[in-house]
Amino acid sequence: MKDGVNGVALAVFIFFFLAVTVMGFMASKWRRAENANNLDEWGLGGRSFGTWVTWFLLGGDLYTAYTFVAVPAAVYAGGAAGFFAVPYTILCYPLVFTFLPRLWSVAHKHGYVTSSDFVRGRFGSRGLSLALALTGILATMPYIALQLVGIQAVLDVLGVGGGEGTNWFVKDLPLLIAFGVLAAYTYSSGLRAPAMIAFVKDALVYIVIIVATIYIPIRLGGFDEIFAKAGHAFAAENPATGKPRGALVPGPQAQWSYATLALGSAMALFLYPHSVTAVLSSKGRNVIRRNTTILPLYSLMLGLLAMLGFMALAAGVKVKNGQLAIPQLFEDMFPDWFTGVAFAAIGIGALVPAAIMSIAAANLFTRNIYKEFLKPDASPEHEAKVSKLASLLVKVGALVFVLTMDKTVAINFQLLGGIWILQTIPALVGGLFTRWFHRWALLAGWAAGMGYGTWRAYATPSATQAHFGNTNLIPLLGEKGYIGLTAFALNVIVVIVATFVLKAIKAPDGVDQTSPSDYTADAGDPGVAAELPPATAGAPGGH
């Protein structure tokens, strides 16, 4: 580890940071409509993005600074089990190909801005819509915090802000400045800002990963040497547990955990509010279909990214916080100027998804809580204003996570967020294909899945904490598997049983505002986005 501030790397980092800041503010004039004061324009970029803009936006949305830091850190800490992120990003695209075009069509037809808007219109249930909105916001908040953790990891390795004994304000000032800039251009430009910056972010990420997977192995003696040294490092005894540190290749006992974690993560990935926001910002149904066929290119990048964990072990990187392993590897291996480029890729990789996440959470609050329960007569202009303010509050909350709490708190809640977001599948994905489920049954299933998943996660130790592990014994099977998938199975069982009971007693089932043709409509079809203006997306229904 180099002492003091790495001046050259810091200068390059600041150059790229300033460049994307300028782009973020300029984005407010990009494809700007005559009336930009509504959620369609501020929160969805006018629903105007084509295939390539959507591809970069979704890539910037899903592959974040936390991915850049945490995926190889998982490999660095425990071995090839960290590669579960690669199959899950491959599995997810065939899954989302079946339902995302349908979600885009019905949302475009009725002017829906959020997934909760759709659930409200499909099932006529304010309570179910509120449950999904709160789930989305809760799952997104720590995700935003982890993007700031990624920036902080880069700043720590750069030596910016002083040591642990430094005054807290001086130490955290660089992060506060980065937060302020992010908040300012998101407020000004809305979704157009991260959409424009995503081009720079993805280009930098690809360049850094390609260079790293060629240059670092050359310096370390080739991949044979890397795997040999990594194997020795994993075989070494962990003083805290008395067991090997990890395994280069996980044994048979880890197969169920690996498979269920990959499948559950694939099912959850595009249910997050920021993913839905990026999808709904596209201008056509076929844009989504094309993107699900070309987004797997990012999975190739993710596989190469995970390899950096083995390289950090082979390079002898020693850090107390595993999240610093890859930034430290870059500083140790690269020339200072390219270290700055690599750190800029991580930093900008935090800004893009953090902006989209804060916008998505703000849209959920504005449309499905504020407008639905507090001010039903809010105008489109008022909605946009509230959403802008809410996006600032969301980022402030994320900043509080980072500055006042142990980083593992945010990490644990983000892992819990994956369990939570899976419980929205019956209402959101199921609702796109059938109206058979009863709205009260969906609410009961959601509550059962949320309660069981939260309880089991809290009672399960993780690798570093007493609570919030990811895998536990699967009931009846006796194998260790992903808690989120077990909770989802319980959710589905409750929904089906309760639906039979509620239909048998003829419980009121709400009003469906959609029609079958809405789910295949495209932008050019008559009446699309005209039947219900955005301000009236929540029509009468009931709990």
C-alpha positions as CSV (number, residue, x, y, z in Angstrom):
1,M,0.0,0.0,0.0
2,K,1.3,3.4,-1.0
3,D,1.6,6.0,1.7
4,G,-0.1,9.4,1.5
5,V,-2.1,10.8,-1.4
6,N,-1.6,9.3,-4.9
7,G,-1.5,12.7,-6.6
8,V,-1.4,11.5,-10.2
9,A,-4.2,9.0,-9.7
10,L,-6.2,11.6,-7.8
11,A,-5.8,14.2,-10.6
12,V,-7.0,11.7,-13.3
13,F,-10.0,10.7,-11.0
14,I,-11.0,14.4,-10.5
15,F,-10.7,15.0,-14.3
16,F,-13.2,12.3,-15.1
17,F,-15.4,13.2,-12.2
18,L,-15.6,16.8,-13.4
19,A,-16.3,15.7,-17.0
20,V,-19.3,13.6,-16.0
21,T,-20.5,16.4,-13.7
22,V,-20.7,18.7,-16.6
23,M,-22.5,16.0,-18.7
24,G,-25.0,15.5,-15.8
25,F,-26.0,19.2,-15.9
26,M,-26.0,19.4,-19.7
27,A,-28.3,16.4,-19.8
28,S,-31.2,18.6,-18.7
29,K,-31.4,20.0,-22.3
30,W,-31.0,16.5,-24.0
31,R,-34.3,15.6,-25.7
32,R,-36.1,18.0,-23.5
33,A,-39.9,18.3,-24.0
34,E,-41.7,21.6,-24.1
35,N,-43.3,20.8,-20.7
36,A,-40.7,18.9,-18.6
37,N,-42.5,19.4,-15.3
38,N,-44.0,15.9,-15.0
39,L,-42.8,12.5,-13.9
40,D,-42.8,11.1,-17.4
41,E,-40.1,13.7,-18.3
42,W,-38.1,14.0,-15.1
43,G,-38.5,10.4,-13.8
44,L,-38.6,8.4,-17.1
45,G,-36.7,10.7,-19.5
46,G,-39.8,11.3,-21.6
47,R,-40.1,7.5,-22.3
48,S,-37.9,8.3,-25.3
49,F,-34.8,6.1,-25.1
50,G,-33.9,3.8,-27.9
51,T,-32.0,0.5,-28.0
52,W,-28.5,1.7,-27.3
53,V,-29.4,4.4,-24.7
54,T,-31.5,1.8,-22.9
55,W,-28.7,-0.8,-23.1
56,F,-26.2,1.6,-21.5
57,L,-28.7,2.8,-19.0
58,L,-29.7,-0.8,-17.9
59,G,-26.0,-1.8,-17.8
60,G,-25.1,1.2,-15.8
61,D,-28.1,0.5,-13.6
62,L,-27.4,-3.2,-12.9
63,Y,-23.6,-3.3,-12.9
64,T,-22.7,-0.9,-10.2
65,A,-19.7,0.3,-8.2
66,Y,-20.7,-2.2,-5.5
67,T,-20.6,-5.0,-8.2
68,F,-17.2,-3.8,-9.2
69,V,-16.0,-4.0,-5.6
70,A,-18.1,-6.7,-4.1
71,V,-18.1,-9.5,-6.7
72,P,-14.3,-9.9,-6.8
73,A,-14.2,-9.2,-3.1
74,A,-16.5,-12.3,-2.6
75,V,-14.1,-14.4,-4.7
76,Y,-11.2,-12.9,-2.7
77,A,-12.8,-13.8,0.6
78,G,-14.2,-17.3,-0.1
79,G,-13.3,-18.6,-3.5
80,A,-15.3,-19.6,-6.7
81,A,-18.6,-19.5,-4.8
82,G,-18.5,-15.7,-5.6
83,F,-19.0,-16.6,-9.2
84,F,-22.7,-17.2,-8.6
85,A,-23.2,-13.7,-10.0
86,V,-22.2,-14.9,-13.4
87,P,-24.9,-17.6,-14.0
88,Y,-27.6,-15.5,-12.4
89,T,-27.0,-12.6,-14.9
90,I,-27.3,-15.2,-17.6
91,L,-30.4,-16.8,-16.2
92,C,-32.2,-13.6,-15.7
93,Y,-32.5,-12.5,-19.4
94,P,-34.6,-15.4,-20.6
95,L,-36.8,-14.9,-17.6
96,V,-37.3,-11.1,-18.1
97,F,-37.9,-11.6,-21.8
98,T,-41.2,-13.2,-21.0
99,F,-42.6,-10.3,-18.8
100,L,-40.8,-7.0,-19.3
101,P,-42.3,-6.3,-22.8
102,R,-45.7,-6.9,-21.3
103,L,-45.0,-4.5,-18.4
104,W,-43.7,-1.9,-20.8
105,S,-46.9,-2.2,-22.9
106,V,-49.4,-1.9,-20.1
107,A,-47.5,0.9,-18.4
108,H,-47.2,2.9,-21.7
109,K,-50.9,2.3,-22.4
110,H,-52.0,3.7,-19.1
111,G,-49.2,6.1,-18.2
112,Y,-47.9,4.0,-15.3
113,V,-44.7,5.3,-13.9
114,T,-44.0,2.6,-11.3
115,S,-44.6,-1.1,-10.9
116,S,-47.0,-0.2,-8.0
117,D,-49.0,1.9,-10.4
118,F,-49.6,-1.3,-12.5
119,V,-50.5,-3.4,-9.4
120,R,-53.0,-0.7,-8.4
121,G,-54.6,-0.6,-11.8
122,R,-54.6,-4.4,-12.2
123,F,-56.0,-5.5,-8.9
124,G,-57.8,-2.3,-7.7
125,S,-56.0,-2.5,-4.3
126,R,-54.4,0.5,-2.6
127,G,-53.1,-1.7,0.2
128,L,-51.3,-4.1,-2.2
129,S,-49.9,-1.2,-4.2
130,L,-48.6,0.4,-0.9
131,A,-47.0,-2.8,0.2
132,L,-45.0,-3.1,-3.1
133,A,-44.0,0.6,-3.0
134,L,-42.7,0.3,0.6
135,T,-40.9,-2.9,-0.3
136,G,-39.2,-1.2,-3.3
137,I,-38.2,1.8,-1.3
138,L,-36.8,-0.3,1.6
139,A,-34.8,-2.5,-0.8
140,T,-33.4,0.4,-2.7
141,M,-32.2,2.6,0.2
142,P,-29.2,0.4,1.3
143,Y,-28.4,-0.3,-2.4
144,I,-27.8,3.5,-2.8
145,A,-25.8,3.5,0.4
146,L,-23.5,0.8,-1.1
147,Q,-22.8,2.9,-4.1
148,L,-21.5,5.6,-1.8
149,V,-19.5,2.9,0.0
150,G,-17.9,2.1,-3.4
151,I,-16.8,5.7,-3.8
152,Q,-15.5,5.8,-0.2
153,A,-13.4,2.7,-0.8
154,V,-11.7,4.4,-3.8
155,L,-11.1,7.6,-1.8
156,D,-9.6,5.6,1.1
157,V,-7.1,3.9,-1.2
158,L,-6.3,7.2,-2.9
159,G,-5.4,8.5,0.6
160,V,-7.9,11.4,0.4
161,G,-9.4,12.7,3.6
162,G,-6.7,11.6,6.1
163,G,-6.5,8.7,8.5
164,E,-8.9,7.4,11.1
165,G,-7.8,10.0,13.6
166,T,-8.7,12.9,11.3
167,N,-11.6,15.2,12.1
168,W,-14.8,13.5,10.7
169,F,-15.7,16.5,8.5
170,V,-12.3,16.6,6.8
171,K,-12.2,12.8,6.4
172,D,-15.7,12.7,4.8
173,L,-15.5,16.0,2.9
174,P,-14.6,14.3,-0.5
175,L,-17.6,12.0,-0.1
176,L,-19.8,14.9,0.9
177,I,-18.7,16.8,-2.3
178,A,-19.4,13.8,-4.5
179,F,-22.9,13.4,-2.8
180,G,-23.7,17.1,-3.4
181,V,-22.8,17.0,-7.0
182,L,-24.8,13.8,-7.5
183,A,-27.8,15.3,-5.8
184,A,-27.6,18.6,-7.8
185,Y,-27.5,17.1,-11.3
186,T,-30.1,14.4,-10.5
187,Y,-32.5,17.2,-9.2
188,S,-31.8,19.3,-12.3
189,S,-31.8,16.7,-15.1
190,G,-33.7,13.7,-13.8
191,L,-33.2,10.3,-15.5
192,R,-31.5,12.0,-18.5
193,A,-28.4,12.6,-16.4
194,P,-27.5,9.0,-15.6
195,A,-28.6,8.0,-19.1
196,M,-26.0,10.3,-20.6
197,I,-23.2,9.5,-18.1
198,A,-23.8,5.8,-18.6
199,F,-21.9,6.0,-21.9
200,V,-18.7,7.2,-20.2
201,K,-19.2,4.8,-17.3
202,D,-19.6,1.7,-19.4
203,A,-16.7,2.6,-21.7
204,L,-14.4,3.1,-18.7
205,V,-15.5,-0.1,-17.1
206,Y,-14.9,-2.2,-20.2
207,I,-11.4,-0.6,-20.8
208,V,-10.3,-1.2,-17.2
209,I,-11.5,-4.8,-17.0
210,I,-10.0,-5.7,-20.4
211,V,-6.7,-4.1,-19.5
212,A,-6.7,-5.7,-16.0
213,T,-7.3,-9.2,-17.3
214,I,-4.4,-8.9,-19.7
215,Y,-1.9,-6.7,-17.9
216,I,-2.2,-8.0,-14.3
217,P,-1.7,-11.7,-15.2
218,I,1.4,-10.8,-17.3
219,R,2.8,-9.1,-14.2
220,L,1.9,-12.1,-11.9
221,G,3.3,-14.8,-14.2
222,G,0.2,-16.0,-15.9
223,F,-3.1,-17.6,-14.9
224,D,-1.5,-20.9,-13.8
225,E,0.5,-19.0,-11.2
226,I,-2.6,-17.0,-10.2
227,F,-4.7,-20.1,-9.6
228,A,-1.9,-21.9,-7.8
229,K,-1.3,-19.0,-5.4
230,A,-5.0,-18.5,-4.8
231,G,-5.4,-22.2,-4.0
232,H,-2.6,-22.0,-1.4
233,A,-4.2,-18.8,0.1
234,F,-7.6,-20.5,0.4
235,A,-6.1,-23.6,2.0
236,A,-4.5,-21.6,4.7
237,E,-6.2,-21.9,8.1
238,N,-8.4,-19.0,9.2
239,P,-7.3,-18.2,12.8
240,A,-10.8,-17.1,13.8
241,T,-12.5,-20.3,12.7
242,G,-9.7,-22.9,12.6
243,K,-10.9,-23.9,9.1
244,P,-9.6,-23.2,5.7
245,R,-10.2,-19.7,4.5
246,G,-12.2,-20.8,1.5
247,A,-12.1,-23.1,-1.5
248,L,-10.9,-22.5,-5.0
249,V,-13.7,-24.9,-6.2
250,P,-16.7,-25.3,-3.8
251,G,-17.5,-28.9,-2.8
252,P,-20.8,-30.8,-3.3
253,Q,-22.2,-29.5,0.0
254,A,-22.3,-26.0,-1.5
255,Q,-24.1,-26.9,-4.7
256,W,-27.7,-26.2,-3.5
257,S,-26.6,-22.9,-2.0
258,Y,-24.9,-21.9,-5.2
259,A,-27.8,-22.9,-7.5
260,T,-30.6,-21.4,-5.4
261,L,-28.7,-18.2,-4.8
262,A,-28.1,-17.8,-8.5
263,L,-31.7,-18.6,-9.4
264,G,-33.2,-16.4,-6.7
265,S,-30.9,-13.5,-7.6
266,A,-31.8,-13.9,-11.3
267,M,-35.5,-13.7,-10.4
268,A,-35.0,-10.6,-8.3
269,L,-32.7,-8.5,-10.5
270,F,-35.2,-6.8,-12.7
271,L,-37.8,-6.4,-10.0
272,Y,-35.9,-3.6,-8.3
273,P,-37.5,-0.2,-8.8
274,H,-34.4,1.2,-10.6
275,S,-34.5,-1.7,-13.1
276,V,-38.2,-1.0,-13.8
277,T,-37.6,2.7,-14.2
278,A,-34.9,2.1,-16.8
279,V,-37.2,-0.3,-18.6
280,L,-40.2,2.1,-18.7
281,S,-38.0,4.9,-20.0
282,S,-37.5,3.1,-23.4
283,K,-39.6,4.3,-26.3
284,G,-40.8,0.9,-27.6
285,R,-41.8,-2.6,-26.7
286,N,-39.2,-4.0,-29.1
287,V,-36.5,-1.9,-27.5
288,I,-36.9,-4.1,-24.4
289,R,-36.9,-7.3,-26.4
290,R,-33.7,-6.4,-28.2
291,N,-32.1,-5.4,-24.9
292,T,-32.7,-8.7,-23.3
293,T,-30.8,-10.3,-26.2
294,I,-27.7,-8.1,-26.0
295,L,-27.5,-7.4,-22.3
296,P,-25.8,-10.8,-21.7
297,L,-22.6,-9.1,-23.1
298,Y,-22.4,-7.6,-19.6
299,S,-22.2,-11.1,-18.1
300,L,-18.9,-11.7,-20.0
301,M,-17.6,-8.6,-18.3
302,L,-18.8,-9.8,-15.0
303,G,-16.9,-13.1,-15.4
304,L,-13.7,-11.2,-16.1
305,L,-14.4,-8.9,-13.1
306,A,-14.8,-11.8,-10.7
307,M,-11.3,-13.1,-11.8
308,L,-9.8,-10.0,-10.1
309,G,-10.5,-11.6,-6.7
310,F,-8.1,-14.4,-7.6
311,M,-5.6,-11.9,-8.9
312,A,-5.7,-9.9,-5.6
313,L,-4.9,-13.1,-3.7
314,A,-2.0,-14.0,-6.0
315,A,-0.7,-10.4,-5.8
316,G,-0.5,-10.7,-2.0
317,V,-3.1,-7.9,-1.3
318,K,-3.7,-7.7,2.4
319,V,-6.7,-5.6,3.6
320,K,-8.8,-5.7,6.7
321,N,-11.9,-4.7,4.7
322,G,-12.4,-7.0,1.7
323,Q,-14.2,-4.2,-0.1
324,L,-10.8,-2.5,-0.5
325,A,-9.1,-5.5,-2.1
326,I,-9.7,-4.5,-5.7
327,P,-9.0,-0.8,-5.4
328,Q,-5.8,-1.8,-3.6
329,L,-4.9,-4.3,-6.4
330,F,-5.3,-1.6,-9.0
331,E,-3.1,0.8,-7.1
332,D,-0.4,-1.9,-6.5
333,M,-0.4,-3.2,-10.1
334,F,-1.2,-0.2,-12.4
335,P,0.9,2.9,-13.3
336,D,-0.5,5.8,-11.3
337,W,-2.2,7.4,-14.3
338,F,-4.2,4.2,-15.1
339,T,-5.0,3.7,-11.4
340,G,-6.8,7.0,-11.7
341,V,-8.7,5.7,-14.8
342,A,-9.7,2.6,-12.9
343,F,-10.8,4.5,-9.8
344,A,-12.8,6.8,-12.1
345,A,-14.6,3.8,-13.5
346,I,-15.6,2.6,-10.0
347,G,-16.6,6.2,-8.9
348,I,-18.7,6.9,-12.0
349,G,-20.0,3.3,-11.7
350,A,-21.5,4.5,-8.4
351,L,-22.9,7.8,-9.6
352,V,-25.0,6.3,-12.4
353,P,-26.9,3.6,-10.5
354,A,-27.2,5.9,-7.4
355,A,-29.0,8.5,-9.5
356,I,-31.4,6.0,-11.1
357,M,-32.1,4.3,-7.7
358,S,-32.9,7.6,-6.0
359,I,-35.2,8.6,-8.9
360,A,-37.0,5.3,-8.8
361,A,-37.5,5.4,-5.0
362,A,-38.7,9.0,-5.3
363,N,-41.2,8.0,-8.0
364,L,-42.6,5.3,-5.8
365,F,-43.0,7.6,-2.9
366,T,-44.6,10.4,-5.0
367,R,-47.0,8.3,-7.0
368,N,-47.9,5.5,-4.7
369,I,-47.8,7.1,-1.2
370,Y,-48.0,10.9,-1.5
371,K,-50.5,11.1,-4.4
372,E,-52.4,8.0,-3.4
373,F,-52.9,8.8,0.3
374,L,-51.9,12.4,1.0
375,K,-52.8,14.6,-2.0
376,P,-54.9,12.8,-4.6
377,D,-55.5,16.0,-6.6
378,A,-51.7,16.7,-7.1
379,S,-51.0,18.1,-10.6
380,P,-48.3,16.6,-12.8
381,E,-46.1,19.6,-12.0
382,H,-46.6,19.1,-8.3
383,E,-45.8,15.4,-8.6
384,A,-42.5,16.3,-10.4
385,K,-41.6,18.8,-7.7
386,V,-42.3,16.3,-4.8
387,S,-40.4,13.6,-6.6
388,K,-37.3,15.8,-7.0
389,L,-37.4,16.7,-3.3
390,A,-37.9,13.0,-2.4
391,S,-34.9,12.0,-4.4
392,L,-32.8,14.4,-2.3
393,L,-34.1,12.9,0.9
394,V,-33.4,9.4,-0.3
395,K,-29.8,10.2,-1.0
396,V,-29.5,12.0,2.4
397,G,-30.8,8.8,4.0
398,A,-28.2,6.8,2.1
399,L,-25.5,9.2,3.2
400,V,-26.5,8.8,6.8
401,F,-26.1,5.0,6.4
402,V,-22.5,5.5,5.2
403,L,-21.4,8.1,7.6
404,T,-22.9,7.0,10.8
405,M,-23.2,3.2,10.7
406,D,-21.0,0.2,10.3
407,K,-20.7,-0.6,6.5
408,T,-21.9,-4.1,7.2
409,V,-25.3,-2.7,8.2
410,A,-25.9,-1.4,4.7
411,I,-24.5,-4.6,3.2
412,N,-26.8,-6.7,5.4
413,F,-29.8,-4.7,4.5
414,Q,-29.0,-4.9,0.8
415,L,-28.8,-8.7,1.1
416,L,-32.1,-8.6,2.9
417,G,-33.5,-6.3,0.1
418,G,-33.0,-9.2,-2.4
419,I,-35.1,-11.4,-0.2
420,W,-37.8,-8.7,0.1
421,I,-38.0,-7.8,-3.6
422,L,-38.6,-11.5,-4.5
423,Q,-41.9,-11.3,-2.6
424,T,-43.3,-8.9,-5.2
425,I,-43.2,-11.5,-8.0
426,P,-46.8,-13.0,-7.5
427,A,-48.4,-9.5,-7.7
428,L,-46.2,-7.9,-10.3
429,V,-45.1,-10.8,-12.6
430,G,-48.2,-12.9,-11.9
431,G,-50.4,-10.0,-12.5
432,L,-48.9,-9.5,-16.0
433,F,-50.3,-12.9,-17.1
434,T,-53.4,-13.6,-15.0
435,R,-56.1,-11.9,-13.0
436,W,-56.9,-15.2,-11.1
437,F,-55.1,-14.3,-7.9
438,H,-57.2,-12.5,-5.4
439,R,-55.8,-9.1,-4.2
440,W,-56.2,-10.0,-0.5
441,A,-54.4,-13.4,-1.1
442,L,-51.5,-11.5,-2.8
443,L,-51.3,-9.3,0.2
444,A,-51.3,-12.2,2.6
445,G,-48.7,-14.1,0.6
446,W,-46.5,-10.9,0.5
447,A,-46.8,-10.6,4.3
448,A,-45.9,-14.3,4.8
449,G,-42.9,-14.2,2.5
450,M,-41.6,-10.9,4.0
451,G,-42.1,-12.1,7.6
452,Y,-40.5,-15.5,7.1
453,G,-37.6,-14.2,4.9
454,T,-36.8,-11.4,7.4
455,W,-36.9,-13.8,10.4
456,R,-34.8,-16.5,8.8
457,A,-32.2,-14.0,7.6
458,Y,-31.9,-12.4,11.0
459,A,-31.5,-15.7,12.7
460,T,-28.8,-16.9,10.2
461,P,-25.2,-15.9,10.7
462,S,-23.2,-14.6,7.8
463,A,-19.5,-15.0,7.1
464,T,-18.7,-11.9,9.2
465,Q,-21.8,-11.2,11.3
466,A,-24.2,-13.0,13.7
467,H,-27.2,-12.1,11.6
468,F,-28.5,-11.6,8.0
469,G,-26.9,-14.6,6.3
470,N,-28.2,-15.6,2.9
471,T,-28.6,-19.4,3.1
472,N,-30.4,-21.7,5.5
473,L,-31.8,-25.2,5.6
474,I,-34.7,-25.6,3.1
475,P,-37.7,-27.1,4.9
476,L,-38.5,-30.7,3.9
477,L,-35.3,-31.0,1.7
478,G,-32.8,-30.6,4.4
479,E,-30.3,-28.9,2.0
480,K,-28.9,-25.4,2.5
481,G,-30.4,-22.9,0.1
482,Y,-31.2,-19.3,-0.5
483,I,-33.6,-17.9,2.0
484,G,-35.3,-15.6,-0.5
485,L,-36.3,-18.5,-2.7
486,T,-37.8,-20.4,0.3
487,A,-39.7,-17.3,1.3
488,F,-41.0,-16.9,-2.2
489,A,-42.2,-20.6,-2.3
490,L,-44.1,-19.9,1.0
491,N,-45.5,-16.7,-0.5
492,V,-46.9,-18.6,-3.6
493,I,-48.4,-21.4,-1.5
494,V,-50.2,-18.8,0.7
495,V,-51.4,-16.9,-2.4
496,I,-52.9,-20.0,-4.1
497,V,-54.6,-21.4,-1.0
498,A,-56.0,-18.0,0.1
499,T,-57.2,-17.3,-3.5
500,F,-59.3,-20.5,-3.5
501,V,-60.7,-19.7,-0.1
502,L,-61.5,-16.0,-0.9
503,K,-63.1,-16.9,-4.2
504,A,-65.2,-19.6,-2.5
505,I,-66.6,-17.1,0.0
506,K,-67.0,-14.6,-2.9
507,A,-64.8,-11.9,-1.3
508,P,-64.8,-8.6,-3.4
509,D,-62.0,-8.8,-5.9
510,G,-61.5,-5.2,-7.0
511,V,-61.7,-3.6,-10.4
512,D,-59.2,-4.4,-13.2
513,Q,-58.6,-1.3,-15.2
514,T,-56.6,-3.1,-17.9
515,S,-57.6,-5.2,-20.9
516,P,-55.9,-8.1,-22.6
517,S,-54.8,-6.0,-25.6
518,D,-52.9,-3.6,-23.3
519,Y,-50.2,-6.2,-22.7
520,T,-49.1,-6.4,-26.3
521,A,-49.6,-2.7,-27.3
522,D,-46.7,-0.8,-28.8
523,A,-45.9,2.9,-29.0
524,G,-47.5,3.4,-32.4
525,D,-50.8,1.8,-31.6
526,P,-53.9,4.0,-31.3
527,G,-54.7,5.1,-27.8
528,V,-51.4,4.1,-26.2
529,A,-50.6,6.4,-23.3
530,A,-53.8,8.3,-23.9
531,E,-56.5,6.3,-22.1
532,L,-55.3,7.4,-18.7
533,P,-53.1,10.4,-18.2
534,P,-50.3,10.0,-15.7
535,A,-52.0,12.1,-13.1
536,T,-55.0,9.7,-13.0
537,A,-53.1,6.4,-13.0
538,G,-54.6,5.5,-9.6
539,A,-58.3,5.2,-10.2
540,P,-61.0,4.0,-7.7
541,G,-60.4,0.6,-6.3
542,G,-60.2,-0.3,-2.7
543,H,-58.2,-2.2,-0.1
